Amino acid sequence: MSGYRGCVLLRPCAVALTLWVAACATSATNTLPQAKRDALRIDAIEVSFAPDASISWYDGLGESRSSGTPDTHGARRAFLQQKAMPHIKAALEAEIPPAFRGTEPARLRVTVRRLDVPPAVARVVFGTMSNDLKAEVQVIDGRTGQTLIDVTDFNGIVGGEGGLVGVAMGQFLPDPIDRVSQSFARALKGWLQTGQALASG
């Protein structure tokens, strides 16, 4: 009986994990020839937010709400950008440089245009909701400064856990901001390597 109960308890975890690793399609086109993709050696990654970037991450304001600041839209926006940046940069650093160790130096520039991490209460009320990270992506030749790849609409979307059970199971997974960052980084790595419009996170 204990083995059966263990199996039942593991099923929600498996479902939540499946939702975590499923990434959506991107409509961006990678026009770099395969030989040039294989030759890339990406040594540096730059991450920034576009001036008009859309940021929806209510749970990210937890620390500021408890202290009573920031109290303006601009201050909240700056706070969330500063808080999200290390998560996105760490995920990209973990995935991209180790996968591109060719002979042609290059740097990757990611400019976030949309970050959407639904709050836990919304996932309970409305069910499964996707986390979304959309960015402009550029790969720049390290020798000449020429832009090799330039797309404005790379999407990294990961399904989120929904409902009471799903949100409860979410405690066994990384924080939502890390999940969306890791999904985006893995999708981008696959797209840069293969040129495929579909990538899994």
C-alpha positions in Angstrom: 0.0 0.0 0.0 2.8 2.4 0.8 4.3 1.8 -2.7 0.9 2.7 -4.2 0.7 5.9 -2.2 4.2 6.9 -3.2 3.2 6.4 -6.9 0.1 8.5 -6.5 2.1 11.3 -4.8 4.7 11.3 -7.5 2.1 11.8 -10.3 1.4 15.5 -9.6 5.2 16.1 -9.4 5.6 14.5 -12.8 2.8 16.6 -14.3 4.3 19.8 -12.9 7.7 18.9 -14.2 6.3 18.2 -17.6 4.6 21.7 -17.6 8.0 23.2 -16.6 10.0 21.8 -19.5 7.5 22.4 -22.2 8.4 25.5 -24.1 6.4 27.3 -26.8 7.3 27.9 -30.4 9.1 31.0 -31.6 8.3 32.6 -34.9 11.8 34.1 -35.2 14.0 32.9 -38.1 17.7 32.0 -37.7 19.2 32.7 -41.1 22.8 32.0 -40.1 24.2 29.1 -42.2 24.8 25.9 -40.1 28.5 26.0 -40.7 28.7 29.5 -39.1 26.5 28.4 -36.2 28.8 25.5 -35.5 31.8 27.8 -35.6 30.5 30.3 -33.0 32.4 30.8 -29.8 30.1 32.9 -27.6 32.4 34.5 -25.0 30.2 37.3 -23.6 26.5 37.8 -22.9 24.8 41.1 -22.4 21.3 41.3 -20.9 19.2 44.5 -20.7 15.6 45.6 -20.7 14.1 47.7 -23.5 12.9 51.1 -22.4 9.4 50.1 -23.3 9.6 46.6 -21.9 6.4 45.1 -20.4 7.0 43.6 -17.0 4.3 41.7 -15.1 5.7 40.0 -12.0 3.6 40.8 -9.0 5.2 38.3 -6.7 8.6 39.9 -7.4 7.4 43.0 -5.5 7.1 41.0 -2.3 10.2 42.5 -0.7 9.3 46.1 -1.7 5.7 45.8 -0.6 6.8 44.8 2.9 9.1 47.8 3.2 6.6 50.2 1.6 8.8 51.1 -1.4 9.0 51.6 -4.3 5.9 53.7 -4.5 5.8 54.8 -8.2 5.4 52.9 -11.4 8.9 53.9 -12.6 10.4 52.8 -9.3 8.6 49.5 -9.3 9.6 48.9 -12.9 13.3 49.6 -12.1 13.1 47.4 -9.0 11.7 44.4 -11.0 14.3 44.9 -13.8 17.1 44.9 -11.3 15.7 41.8 -9.5 15.1 39.8 -12.7 18.4 40.6 -14.5 20.6 38.2 -12.4 18.2 35.3 -12.9 18.0 35.8 -16.7 21.8 36.3 -17.0 22.6 33.3 -14.9 20.4 31.0 -17.0 21.9 32.2 -20.2 25.5 31.9 -18.8 24.7 28.3 -17.8 23.4 27.3 -21.2 25.0 29.3 -24.0 28.8 29.6 -23.6 29.3 25.8 -22.9 27.3 25.0 -26.1 29.3 27.4 -28.4 33.0 26.7 -28.2 34.0 27.1 -31.8 36.7 29.2 -33.4 34.8 32.4 -34.3 34.4 34.7 -31.3 31.0 36.3 -30.8 28.9 37.9 -28.1 25.2 37.5 -27.4 23.0 40.5 -26.7 19.5 39.9 -25.2 17.2 42.8 -24.8 14.1 41.8 -22.8 10.8 43.2 -24.3 8.3 41.3 -22.2 8.5 39.4 -18.9 5.3 37.9 -17.6 5.3 35.8 -14.4 1.7 35.3 -13.2 1.2 35.6 -9.4 0.5 32.4 -7.5 -3.0 33.6 -6.5 -3.9 34.0 -10.2 -2.7 30.4 -11.0 -4.9 29.1 -8.2 -8.0 31.0 -9.4 -7.6 30.7 -13.1 -5.7 27.5 -13.5 -2.6 26.9 -15.6 -1.0 30.1 -16.8 2.1 30.5 -18.9 5.3 32.3 -17.9 6.5 34.4 -20.8 9.9 35.9 -21.7 10.2 37.7 -25.1 13.3 39.4 -26.2 15.3 40.9 -29.0 18.3 38.7 -29.7 21.5 39.7 -31.4 24.7 37.7 -32.1 27.6 40.0 -32.9 30.9 39.0 -34.5 33.6 39.5 -31.9 36.2 40.5 -34.5 34.4 42.8 -36.9 31.4 44.0 -34.8 29.1 42.8 -37.6 25.6 41.7 -36.5 25.3 38.0 -37.5 21.8 37.4 -36.1 19.2 40.1 -35.2 15.6 39.1 -34.3 13.1 41.2 -32.4 10.6 38.6 -31.3 12.2 35.6 -29.8 9.7 33.9 -27.4 10.5 31.6 -24.6 7.2 30.6 -23.0 6.9 27.9 -20.4 3.7 26.4 -19.1 3.0 27.1 -15.5 1.5 24.9 -12.8 -2.2 25.8 -12.2 -4.9 25.2 -9.6 -4.3 24.3 -5.9 -2.5 21.1 -6.6 -0.4 22.5 -9.3 0.7 25.5 -7.2 1.4 23.2 -4.3 3.6 21.0 -6.4 5.4 24.1 -7.7 7.3 24.2 -4.4 9.3 21.3 -5.6 10.5 23.2 -8.7 12.7 26.2 -9.0 11.3 29.7 -8.5 9.0 30.8 -11.4 11.5 33.5 -12.5 14.2 30.9 -12.7 11.9 28.5 -14.6 11.1 31.1 -17.2 14.7 32.2 -17.5 15.9 28.6 -17.8 13.3 27.8 -20.4 14.2 30.8 -22.4 17.9 30.0 -22.3 17.4 26.4 -23.4 15.0 27.4 -26.2 17.5 30.0 -27.4 20.4 27.6 -27.2 18.5 25.0 -29.4 17.5 27.7 -31.9 21.0 29.1 -32.2 22.4 25.6 -32.7 19.9 24.3 -35.2 18.0 27.2 -36.7 14.7 25.4 -35.8 11.7 27.6 -35.0 10.6 25.1 -32.4 12.6 24.5 -29.3 12.0 22.8 -26.0 13.1 24.3 -22.7 
